């Protein structure tokens, strides 16, 4: 195992960075989309059950099925992998963002408006900061979930460590089959742990002490 890692150390490190980069970009886009949708849902409350239903149903779609649906449109490559990861990453963030905005005290909103703040200022300076702890929890969940989805996205030659797992499975019984599978699996776990620690740090930095759980 150690000889295997030593011979491919640079490539493994590169693929680990690619895996983290894919998840980071997908979750960032997913967060922007989810928060924008949650703002819309918060303004038109009739959309609330629709958003919850979409989140629930979306998470039940097998990732391989989504990849199969995307292939005719986006072909094999990083684009399909990114769309797949971003789709699943959006769902838990959307659910939490809707809940987070709904929990903001309307009295505070009216007070902010009474002070002459515009709707944009109310959103950015009142609604979003107060809802952020719940949204952040959704983002944290999304990051962890996306690590596994990104591995499956390697099926369409997406970047990351998932390729090692598929190589190990395709070479089952071969000399390095177990090594490939272990490097891919353990590598993803390590990247996920590091990402979670960074998310905890982000929460410490961005969530006000007065509302921090």
C-alpha positions in Angstrom: 0.0 0.0 0.0 2.7 2.5 1.0 4.7 1.7 -2.1 1.5 2.2 -4.2 1.0 5.6 -2.6 4.6 6.6 -2.8 4.8 5.9 -6.6 1.6 7.9 -7.2 1.8 10.5 -4.4 1.8 13.6 -6.6 -1.1 12.3 -8.8 -3.1 11.3 -5.7 -2.6 14.8 -4.2 -3.6 16.4 -7.4 -6.8 14.4 -7.7 -7.6 15.1 -4.0 -7.3 18.9 -4.8 -9.5 18.4 -7.9 -12.1 16.5 -5.8 -12.2 19.3 -3.2 -12.3 22.0 -6.0 -15.2 20.3 -7.7 -17.2 20.1 -4.4 -16.3 23.7 -3.5 -17.4 25.2 -6.8 -20.6 23.1 -6.9 -21.5 24.0 -3.3 -20.8 27.7 -3.9 -23.1 27.8 -6.9 -25.7 25.7 -5.1 -25.6 28.1 -2.1 -26.2 31.1 -4.3 -29.1 29.4 -6.2 -30.7 28.0 -3.0 -30.6 31.3 -1.1 -32.1 33.1 -4.1 -34.9 30.5 -4.3 -35.4 30.7 -0.6 -35.8 34.5 -0.8 -38.5 34.0 -3.4 -40.2 31.3 -1.4 -40.1 33.6 1.7 -41.8 36.4 -0.3 -44.5 34.1 -1.8 -45.3 31.6 1.1 -47.5 29.5 -1.2 -44.3 28.2 -2.7 -43.1 26.8 0.6 -44.6 23.3 0.2 -43.5 23.1 -3.4 -39.9 23.9 -2.4 -40.0 21.2 0.4 -41.4 18.7 -2.0 -38.8 19.4 -4.6 -36.0 19.0 -2.0 -37.5 15.7 -0.8 -38.0 14.2 -4.2 -34.7 15.4 -5.6 -32.8 13.6 -2.9 -34.5 10.3 -3.8 -33.2 10.4 -7.4 -30.4 8.0 -7.8 -27.2 9.8 -8.8 -26.5 7.2 -11.6 -29.9 7.9 -13.0 -29.3 11.7 -13.0 -25.9 11.1 -14.7 -27.7 9.0 -17.4 -30.2 11.8 -18.0 -27.5 14.4 -18.3 -25.2 12.4 -20.7 -27.2 13.1 -23.9 -27.1 16.8 -23.1 -23.7 17.5 -21.6 -21.7 14.4 -22.7 -18.9 12.8 -20.7 -16.7 15.1 -18.8 -16.4 17.7 -16.0 -19.5 19.6 -17.0 -21.8 16.6 -16.3 -20.0 15.9 -13.0 -20.4 19.5 -11.9 -24.1 19.7 -12.8 -24.7 16.5 -11.0 -22.9 17.5 -7.8 -24.4 21.0 -7.9 -28.0 19.6 -8.2 -27.7 17.5 -5.1 -25.8 20.2 -3.2 -28.6 22.6 -3.7 -31.4 20.5 -2.1 -30.3 20.5 1.6 -29.3 24.2 1.4 -32.6 25.2 -0.1 -34.5 23.3 2.6 -32.5 25.0 5.4 -32.6 28.4 3.8 -36.4 28.3 3.6 -36.6 27.3 7.3 -34.0 29.9 8.2 -35.8 32.8 6.6 -39.1 31.7 8.0 -37.7 31.8 11.5 -36.6 35.5 11.3 -38.8 37.6 13.7 -41.1 39.8 11.6 -40.9 42.4 14.3 -37.2 42.9 13.5 -38.1 43.2 9.8 -40.7 45.9 10.5 -38.3 47.7 12.8 -35.6 47.7 10.0 -38.2 49.0 7.5 -39.3 51.7 10.0 -35.6 52.9 10.2 -35.8 53.5 6.4 -33.9 50.5 5.2 -34.5 49.3 1.7 -35.7 45.7 1.0 -32.2 44.9 -0.2 -30.7 46.3 3.0 -33.2 44.4 5.1 -32.3 41.2 3.3 -28.5 41.6 3.5 -28.3 43.2 7.0 -31.2 41.6 8.8 -32.8 38.5 7.2 -29.6 36.8 5.9 -27.4 37.3 9.0 -30.2 35.9 11.3 -31.0 33.0 8.9 -27.3 32.2 8.3 -26.8 29.8 11.2 -29.5 27.5 9.7 -28.3 28.0 6.2 -24.8 27.3 7.3 -25.9 24.0 8.7 -27.4 23.1 5.4 -24.2 24.1 3.5 -22.2 22.0 5.9 -24.5 19.0 5.2 -24.3 19.7 1.5 -20.5 19.7 1.5 -20.3 16.3 3.2 -23.0 14.8 0.9 -21.3 16.3 -2.2 -18.0 14.5 -1.4 -19.7 11.1 -2.1 -21.7 12.4 -5.1 -18.4 13.7 -6.6 -17.0 10.2 -6.3 -19.9 8.8 -8.3 -19.5 11.6 -10.9 -16.1 10.1 -11.8 -18.2 7.5 -13.7 -18.4 10.2 -16.4 -14.7 11.0 -16.1 -15.3 13.9 -13.8 -12.3 15.1 -11.8 -11.4 13.8 -8.3 -10.7 10.7 -6.3 -13.7 8.7 -7.5 -11.7 7.4 -10.5 -9.6 5.3 -8.1 -12.6 3.6 -6.7 -14.0 2.7 -10.2 -10.5 1.5 -11.3 -10.3 -0.7 -8.2 -13.7 -2.2 -9.0 -13.0 -2.7 -12.6 -9.7 -4.5 -11.7 -11.3 -6.7 -9.0 -8.9 -9.5 -8.3 -5.9 -7.7 -9.7 -2.7 -6.9 -7.9 -3.6 -3.2 -7.1 -7.4 -3.4 -7.1 -7.7 -3.1 -3.3 -5.0 -0.3 -3.3 -6.9 1.7 -5.8 -10.2 1.3 -3.9 -8.7 2.1 -0.5 -6.8 5.2 -1.8 -10.0 6.6 -3.4 -12.2 5.8 -0.3 -9.8 6.9 2.4 -8.7 9.9 0.3 -12.3 11.1 0.1 -12.9 10.7 3.8 -9.8 12.7 4.6 -10.8 15.5 2.2 -14.3 15.4 3.7 -13.0 15.7 7.3 -10.7 18.7 6.3 -13.7 20.3 4.5 -15.9 19.9 7.6 -13.3 21.5 9.8 -13.1 24.4 7.4 -16.9 24.7 7.5 -16.8 24.8 11.3 -14.2 27.6 11.1 -16.4 29.5 8.6 -19.3 29.3 11.0 -17.2 30.7 13.8 -16.1 33.6 11.6 -19.5 34.4 10.0 -22.1 33.7 12.7 -22.5 36.4 15.3 -21.8 35.3 18.9 -25.2 36.6 19.9 -27.0 34.0 17.8 -24.4 31.2 17.7 -25.8 27.9 19.0 
